[in-house]
Amino acid sequence: MDKTKMMNTAEAAKWLIERNNFLIITHMRPDGDTLGSAAGLCSALREAGKTAHVLYNNQTTKRYAPYMHNYWSEDFSPDFVISTDIATEALFPSNAGMYKGRVDLAIDHHPSNSEFAKHTLLDASCASCGELVYELVIDLSGKISAETAKLLFIALTTDTGCFRYGNTTADTHRIASLLIKAGAPGAEINKKLFRTKTRSRVMIESEILNAIEFSRDSQIATVVVTGEMIERAGADEDDLEDIAAIHGQIEGVVVSITVREVEGGISKISVRTNKLVDAGAICAELGGGGHAMAAGVTLDCNVWEAKEKILAAVDEIWK
Amino acid sequence: MDKTKMMNTAEAAKWLIERNNFLIITHMRPDGDTLGSAAGLCSALREAGKTAHVLYNNQTTKRYAPYMHNYWSEDFSPDFVISTDIATEALFPSNAGMYKGRVDLAIDHHPSNSEFAKHTLLDASCASCGELVYELVIDLSGKISAETAKLLFIALTTDTGCFRYGNTTADTHRIASLLIKAGAPGAEINKKLFRTKTRSRVMIESEILNAIEFSRDSQIATVVVTGEMIERAGADEDDLEDIAAIHGQIEGVVVSITVREVEGGISKISVRTNKLVDAGAICAELGGGGHAMAAGVTLDCNVWEAKEKILAAVDEIWK
């Protein structure tokens, strides 16, 4: 493919205004940012008189499903394809395979974006892709509806851990304020997403707290989450969301590592760091990637081997 | 005393500009809002060339103490007395007794403010008193320093549970954005206050999660916290703060009960409920009291007897 054309929000808005029949793709294991950004953009495009759908993502958890059902399509034949919050085509869900090499506009905030699309709207300074979509919608329509605001608020609040994480900026709060003013039910969304836990979530948290291993003078906290632990807790994907944050919050911990057993001897590693250490560089050692303070990699080995490998990668990067 | 004179922020700013030598009082068992508001105002007054101090509050926990030490005074003789986030004189700390009936300006956001001061700057629509102090500082100085912004950010973020609670408004986010722009290290503060737990805190949380007993179709969650558990975790009073919230956030739980062993066969019970059940009425059955959704009682018996008594009281009130 030719080199991608980088766009700013005004150019991307103009591009959208001049076209129609959009399909929006979200990434595999979709989080609130990819889903909220996609549905928020879809909502704004429809309000602007366009035909737009979000490609159904069958990995959507019950946490987010209720917000998405108006926007899904499984069989829409688009003229233009957009992706939200997707850094590389490797993150396409399985039913989006046919759109590889066919994305017209990628909207993203990952510095590692591989520029796989014909046009790319990228702002790595945004805590969430939803912030970028907000600016795009304003450039597109000059205003924002309560429905669009609600969906983008979900993107913002989930990608910042409800404004707690280090990625949260003055702009995140500025846009959150404007979204609430536009009608986003911030309190209701936060209550639902951040202040209620299932029993299984509580149980998996307990399992994780019991399993923390400290190393390097307690500056590294590692947890191996086995299939057995997940089963004992009765935890589903929703319950497992953001478990990496649990031991990352312990005083003095610089690097927190979660090694999770997924089916078939595959291990999913998540690394969280503070500013002192580059999580993305650690995961890149093993072929993964991500942000400076949150990154991940999936390895084709059991959790115990995966743990040794990631600890070695930490030693390589953090001398 | 005569009726209080209600002021807006512009009037209060003018009142401050025309005076000097201020002492600022915080409330007993001080939280981040009363402390951050007081220190933030003190900082802004000093930057405006005034002499100002915050009256030392000996109940300040180690969570907030590091932010306060530049502002404390134990023996300053003021010309004018200000209070921040104090609804009634009954909430004055013990060393502020001499200022009862002598507060010149009360800055508050509690709708229940008893109007005990000569002048009152009250805005009950603010999630935190800090938001009101922000507007006052802007009216006072036209700008805000990084130091003042940091202290007011502490007020905002603690009174809204880091922007999670239902009181958070568009204005809260708007002001948070402006404070970060002015130099408040939002990420650092949130990390310290909301994303850092001592290892002892993590261990007592783990003990509590392991000890939850469910009853009444999982609508009642009870935890007995023994002295042995506290000792095993190495937990101090800071570590034990708000432990009743841990099992209260589980989906479907209506009543959460914490029975904690304090020295000498005495049990301290804390009851949290949602709107369906009156926590105060439950504790009143055993001679205690509190609010509708959070109440407590101390019993002169061991934790196991105490647990039976409080569960019987729940049955009495919640049929």
Chai-1 contact restraints between the chains, C-beta under 6 A:
chainA,res_idxA,chainB,res_idxB,connection_type,confidence,min_distance_angstrom,max_distance_angstrom,comment,restraint_id
A,C162,B,R164,contact,1.0,0.0,6.0,A-B,restraint_1
A,F163,B,F163,contact,1.0,0.0,6.0,A-B,restraint_2
A,R164,B,C162,contact,1.0,0.0,6.0,A-B,restraint_3
A,R164,B,N190,contact,1.0,0.0,6.0,A-B,restraint_4
A,R164,B,F194,contact,1.0,0.0,6.0,A-B,restraint_5
A,R164,B,R195,contact,1.0,0.0,6.0,A-B,restraint_6
A,G166,B,A187,contact,1.0,0.0,6.0,A-B,restraint_7
A,A170,B,S177,contact,1.0,0.0,6.0,A-B,restraint_8
A,A170,B,I180,contact,1.0,0.0,6.0,A-B,restraint_9
A,A170,B,K181,contact,1.0,0.0,6.0,A-B,restraint_10
A,H173,B,H173,contact,1.0,0.0,6.0,A-B,restraint_11
A,H173,B,A176,contact,1.0,0.0,6.0,A-B,restraint_12
A,H173,B,S177,contact,1.0,0.0,6.0,A-B,restraint_13
A,R174,B,S177,contact,1.0,0.0,6.0,A-B,restraint_14
A,A176,B,H173,contact,1.0,0.0,6.0,A-B,restraint_15
A,S177,B,A170,contact,1.0,0.0,6.0,A-B,restraint_16
A,S177,B,H173,contact,1.0,0.0,6.0,A-B,restraint_17
A,S177,B,R174,contact,1.0,0.0,6.0,A-B,restraint_18
A,I180,B,A170,contact,1.0,0.0,6.0,A-B,restraint_19
A,K181,B,A170,contact,1.0,0.0,6.0,A-B,restraint_20
A,A187,B,G166,contact,1.0,0.0,6.0,A-B,restraint_21
A,N190,B,R164,contact,1.0,0.0,6.0,A-B,restraint_22
A,F194,B,R164,contact,1.0,0.0,6.0,A-B,restraint_23
A,R195,B,Q249,contact,1.0,0.0,6.0,A-B,restraint_24
A,T196,B,E251,contact,1.0,0.0,6.0,A-B,restraint_25
A,K197,B,Q249,contact,1.0,0.0,6.0,A-B,restraint_26
A,K197,B,I250,contact,1.0,0.0,6.0,A-B,restraint_27
A,T198,B,E251,contact,1.0,0.0,6.0,A-B,restraint_28
A,R199,B,I250,contact,1.0,0.0,6.0,A-B,restraint_29
A,V202,B,L209,contact,1.0,0.0,6.0,A-B,restraint_30
A,V202,B,I250,contact,1.0,0.0,6.0,A-B,restraint_31
A,S206,B,S206,contact,1.0,0.0,6.0,A-B,restraint_32
A,S206,B,L209,contact,1.0,0.0,6.0,A-B,restraint_33
A,S206,B,N210,contact,1.0,0.0,6.0,A-B,restraint_34
A,L209,B,V202,contact,1.0,0.0,6.0,A-B,restraint_35
A,L209,B,S206,contact,1.0,0.0,6.0,A-B,restraint_36
A,N210,B,S206,contact,1.0,0.0,6.0,A-B,restraint_37
A,Q249,B,R195,contact,1.0,0.0,6.0,A-B,restraint_38
A,Q249,B,T196,contact,1.0,0.0,6.0,A-B,restraint_39
A,Q249,B,K197,contact,1.0,0.0,6.0,A-B,restraint_40
A,I250,B,K197,contact,1.0,0.0,6.0,A-B,restraint_41
A,I250,B,R199,contact,1.0,0.0,6.0,A-B,restraint_42
A,I250,B,V202,contact,1.0,0.0,6.0,A-B,restraint_43
A,E251,B,T196,contact,1.0,0.0,6.0,A-B,restraint_44
A,E251,B,T198,contact,1.0,0.0,6.0,A-B,restraint_45
